[in-house]
């Protein structure tokens, strides 16, 4: 669910399993203040708790709500753009998960579809989220000063093609499914995987659905750029099923696609 910064800042304090958590503003304002020196463009998504308050007329109350999972992307100015991809610094946290966690990352979003891509494992910093403790925002300074690698990565995607044949398609699909089943990402806060259904849905978008923006007509070579973006489409726009593990899932794509 995408919301405004004002709505985010109105999030209330909460208690989960005898642990007290501050109001949302206490956690997000330091990140917003740091990044406001570089941009005023923020994309905010949250996953609402299972139980919410409604007004008398049945609408969701935005004045009596807590946000247990938060995802903020600070979109950097146009001078950071490369090949229609905007640079972003992301901040995520989840407090209603098995191990409460906070994450910072540096990545890019495709301006045509807002798909997220994170290419370098060192551009993802993960740490525990301690109740009633100040968060450590030092990773933001570290990530801001890192060199972007997106140009080389995009060049590789754009220059990698496969011939369009039933044999090649079946080979690629089988490889993607096997890697999705067997590959995972874990830095101590739970195992992150890409569902084996994901490559099947990517196949449908690329080969079976002519209405898909990623559809490849028979006879046209298969572009790794389209393949990659079909995967990131499903990861980024998953109807908020998982807003906490998107950076890890995009990092997994390098293994699954053997990039």
N, C-alpha and C positions, 0 to 999 in steps of 0.2 A: 504494500500500500504506500503510494507516494503522498507525502504531506509537506506542508510548508515549514520553514524554520520556526515561525511563531507557534505553530501547533506543536512542534517537537519540544520547544522550550516550556510548554505548559504541562509536560509529563510529570506525574506525581511520584513521590517516594513510594517504596513498596517493601514488603517483607516476603521472602521466599525461604522456606525451610529454616526458620528461626534466624535468618540473616537479614539485617536491615540495609536497604539500599537507598541512596539519596535520590532526590528529584533529578529528572533527566538533565536539566540545565547544568547541574553541578558537574556532570561528566562530559557534556558536549561543548560547552562554552569555551574551554581552553583550546580545543581543536579549531573551532570556528574563528576565534580571535587570531590564532597563529596564521591560518590560511587566508583570513580577510586582508592580510597585508599583500597578498598576491592576486586574489580574485574575489568577486562578489557573486560568483555562479556556483551554487550548491544544489546538489540533487539529494533529496532525503527520502529514504524508504524505511518503513518499520513493519514488523510483524506484530499484529495486535495480540494481546493475551487471549486465552480461550474465553475468559469471562470479562465482559465489558459492561459499562453503564449506559443506559439509554435515557433520553429525555421523555417527557410526558407524551409527546407526539410520535415517539417510536424511533427517533433519529439517534445516531451514535453521539454520545456526549463527548465533546472535545475538551471540556473543562474539568472532567473527573476521569482521567485515564492515565494509565502508566504504560510505558514502552519498555518491554523486556528485551527486545532485539532491535537494534538500530544500525542503519547503514547510511553513512554520509559520504558523498563523493564531491570533493572540491575540484571543479573543472578549471584548469589553468588557462591563461589568456591565449589568444590566437598565435602569438609568436612561438608557443610551445608545440603547435600543431605540426604533424608530419603526415603527409599523404592522406588528408581528410580524417586523421585520428587525433583526438584531443588528449592531452596529458591530464591525468587525474591523480590526486592523492586521496586514498580512501581510509575511512575509519569505521570499524564495525565493532559491535560488542553484543554479547548475549549473556543474560544473567539467569535465564530459566532453563539452561542446558545442564548436562551432567557435570561438566567442569566449566563454570563461568569463565569467559574468555574475552580478551580485547585484541583487535588486530589492526595494524596499519599496513597499507600497501601503496606502491606506486605502479600505475598501469596506464592503459589507454582505453578510450571508448571510440568506437567507429561512429563518426558523426552521421552516417547514413542510417544507422539502425540502433545506435546507443549500446551495442554489444560491448561487454567488458573483455579486455584481454590483459593478462599479466604474464610476462615472459620470463622473468628472472627470479629464481627462488630467494635471492638475497634482497629482493624488493618487497618481501612479505615479512613482517615482524609480528610475532604472536607472544602474548604473555597472559598470566592469570589475571582475572578480574577479582580483586579483593573487595568484599563488602565494606562500606564506610571508610575506604582508603582512597587517597588521591591516585589517579591514574598517572602513569609515566608517559609523557608526551615526547620524550627525547627521540623516538624513532621518526617523528615528523621531520625534525631538523636533519637527521641522517638521510632520509629518503629524498628530501628536497635537493640535497647536494649530490645525488647520484646521477651519473650520465645515463641518458636514455639510449636504449638499444633497439628501439622499435624500427628504425629505418632498415637496418640489416635484416631484421626478422620479416618485415613486410616484403622486402625484396625477395627473400627466399620463398615465401608463400606464393608470391606473384609469378615466380619463375619455375615453379614446380607443377608439372602436368602429368596426367595419366591418360593413356589411350582409352577411348570409350568402347568397351566390349563387355559382353556378359561375363566372360572369364575374369577380366580385370575387376569389374564391379563386385563379383562374388568374392574375389581374393581380398579386396580392400575391406568389404563389409565383414568378412570373417575375421580379418586381422583386428579391426576396430572392436568387435564384440569380445574377442579373446582378451585383448588388452584392457577393456573396460572391466571385465570380470576379475582379472588378475592384478591390475595395477591399483595402488592406493597411495594416499598422502597422509602422513601422520607426524606431527611435531609434538606429540604428547598430550593433545587435547581431543582425542578421538580420531578414528580412522575416517578419512574422506574418500569416497569413491564416486565414480560416474556410473549411473545405472546402465545395465546392459540394454535397456529399452532405448537409451539415447542414440546410439549408432543406428538402430533400426529406424527411428524417427528421422534421423538425418538422411538415411537412404531414401525414405519416402519424399523428403523435401527436395533432394537432388535429382531423383530419377523418376518418381511416380506422379508427382503433383505439379502439373504445368502451371498452376496458379502461384506456386511458391516463388519468392524472389531469388531463390538459390537453384531453381530448376535448370538442368543442363540438357538441352535437346540431344537426341541420339545423333551421333556423328561428330559432336563437338567434344574436344578434349576436356577432361575433368580437371578443373583448377583447384589446387590445394587451398587457395585463398577462399574460394566458395565453400569448400569442405570445412575449413576452420571456422568460417563465419556462421555456417549452419549449426555447428556444435555450440559456438558461443551464444547464438540466438536462443537455444534451448536452455543453456545454463543461466544466462542473464535474465531472460523473460520467462521465468518458471512459475508465474502467478504467486510469487512470494512463498513458495514451498520451503525454500532454503536461502535466506539472505545472508547467512553467516559464513558459508563455505564457498562462496563464488570464486575468490582468488585461488584457493587450492584446486578447485575443479578446472580453472583455465590453465593452471600450471600443469595439471595432469595431461592436458591435451598434447603437450609436446611429446610425452611418452606414447600415448594412445595412437597418435598419428605418425609417430617415428620421425618427428621434425628435428 
